Every structure is written in structure tokens, then in C-alpha cells.
Amino acid sequence: MTVIDLGEVGQGVEPVPPPRPPRPVGRPVRLALVALLALLGLAAAAPGSPPPVQVAVPAGPDPGQLVGRDLLVLSVPTAALMGRELTAVGLEDGRIRWRSPVPAGHHLVVLTEVAGGVAVTSDPGGEPVSAVLDHTDGRVRWRQPGVVVPTGDGGLLLEDAEPDRVAVRGVDVASGSPRWSVAIGAGAIGYRYDDRRITQIVLVANDGRVEVRDRTTGQLRRTFRIPPTRGPMRETVQVMGDVLFTDAGSGQVAAYDLDTGSLRWRAPLDPAAPFAHACADAVCLGQRSGARVLDLTTGRLRWADDRWSPVWLVDDRLLAVSSDGGREAFALLDPATGRMRSELGPWQLVGADTSGGRLVERPLLVTRAVSGGRQLLGELDVGTGEVRPRDVLPGGWEFCTHRGRTIVCWGANGEQGVWRLSG
């Protein structure tokens, strides 16, 4: 076991929260009890896949985070150091691989995998610092100012956001050596994706200048202007496909073509839910309940629903959610019409990798509470809309996430369970 020093260690470091699905508003699903009993009977009768194998990991007061497919990193208080340290646990056998102190007074911001390493960003309250640690032994490869942004294809960017400027630089993952650097005045940064990787960087200055730059070289591809912000910052800056979305004043969002810089359309935002996100080849605008789905090119309304809120695109279906009083229900919708293809019932989605509005991790797992303080684990078949029971996990869990064949669940009192799928 190797102990790696990231700097002086002190108090006040918070754990990185695990991913969790959003909770929009809806109404409960009828006949949930009948469906639950049927699924429990099927789980008991069908041979299915081999049951998951539980992995014993060290207990900790805070949730850990999956890094890659075989490492769980915990943020653990240390009495001797009067602070916290990262503890990396191998998920094949539950053994501690390495420990790494967190710099004094720092809050963890990013903890992720990049090119065989573990990228960590911590913030003391204004000037974030990033380090890349060796995945195997925790050795510090390099450390620099900025916030790490993995590009999705093994590359790495570092962001710097200051009151009077924002900047991005490309670095060599192995050494941290800078390859290029670009900056603009006070503003925000967005990224254009192609499948799972970043292809372009979009810098949006508060004065209205927009720069679209190549992700690999930082070279300027085009620049155009939009109206300047009316306040100290823009409330909305998002890139979806070939479109830049940003607030346009008077409760509206504007869509600009990234290839030409021209205004495509404007649309009002719900002040109670002022957010937009990609859903297939459209854009979903949040509402108090449900969503409005607009055509990405024209801004025209495709369909609206007062119950289902699209979350991610899964193959050729939109995975949508509704909830009432904390009970979530999921359904698969047709992206073009909003028509329901399958109603799944009150399952909880097991958090997984997403990219560009798509849920890319497989298998697609779901859970639901059953009697005896246990959790039924199922696998969703998107083509048929059916959930195939896989096993009943011991313990009652608030939420779960998975990467590859590993599932990690967390409970209300800080307990956690780890399982490896065997089939």
C-alpha cells in the first residue's frame, strides 16, 4: 500500500456526491403493487443470470465514487491528520490500493478517470487545483491550477474561471505539459460533443463575443456575436448538438447555430424551471411538471406532456420520469411524438454514464424496494420495454450507481453496498 501526499492536510473537505437522477413532478402509477408481486414471482421462478457477488469494502461515513470500472474512491476523515484523505478500494477484492491526503481546507470538485489515471480537482475557495494520480498506486503524476475536464477520448482540458476572464488549456495527460491555451473575458464555457467525446470548445463572453475552437489544437474555427448579458453573468449557457443556447432576456432562451453564428429561434422559459437539455434531436424545456419538446432546428413545439419529463435518450427511445411524493415512475417514449411505448412503473434508475443527452452505459439497471428491507434489481430491455429481474439485494438503499459490471448503493445512514455482476 502506498501513501501519496497531495499537500498539507486540514479540515473542511467535503465528499464528492455520487450521481443521482433528477426528480421532476408527476402523479403515481396505478397497479404498482400488482406489478411488484408479479416481478417478485418471476424473480423467484426464473433462472436468469448468475446473482451479483457482494464485495466487502471498508466502511466510511460518506458515499464513495466509482472511478473507472474497478476502483471505488472514498473520502475518509483521518483523526491523525485532522483532515481527510482519499482511500482507493479495488472492486475485485475490496482491498485498499492506496491512500492520498487532500490539501488543507480543500473541497473536492471533480473525481474521475482519465487515460489510466485518477483526475482530482479540489478547491480551497476560489483557486481550484487539479492533480492526476496513477490508477494503480496513487502516485502523483502532476499537479496544476484549474478544473479538469475529460474529453471522452483519453484527453484532458483544464478550465480557469475568474471574475474577469475564463480560459481553457489543453494538457498532456501523462506529464501535464501545456499544449495550447485560449482565454476570453468574463463569461462561460460550453462543449460540443460528437458521440462520447468533446469536439469543440465554445467560449461565450458577457460582452457578446462567442468563439468556437477546436478541442485538439485550440485553433479558432469561427467567431460571432450575440447580445451582451444584462446582468453580471448569463443564467443559461448550453451546447446541444450544433446549437448554442443562452438566455435572451425577458424570460427567454435563444438558439444560435454554431456553424454559422446565426440566430435560429427564441422560446420562453418557465421561471420555476429555467433549464433546457438535449433529448434525441430535440431540446426539452423543463416545466413545473412534465416538459415541452422543441425542434432543435426551428424551435417549433413537437409535443408537450404534463406528466412525463424526458431524462435521457436510450437507443431509439426517450427514458422519461415522473414522481409524486418521492415515488418515481419511468416510461419509454417515442422521441418524435411523445407517445408512450412502455410504462415501467415505480422503479429507480441505477445511475450510469451519460454523454450528450444519451445514457450510454450497459446493462441498463433499475431497482425498487421490496419487503424485508431489500431491493429488487432488474435489467431493462429497451426494445421490449420489459424489466427482467436479476436478483434481490439485501438492505434498503436510497440510490445506486454502476459502471461496467459494478454496482454501488448508498443508504440514508451512510452505509454502502458493492456488488459485481457475474453475467
Disulfide bonds with the S-S distance in Angstrom:
Cys279-Cys284 1.88
Cys400-Cys409 2.06
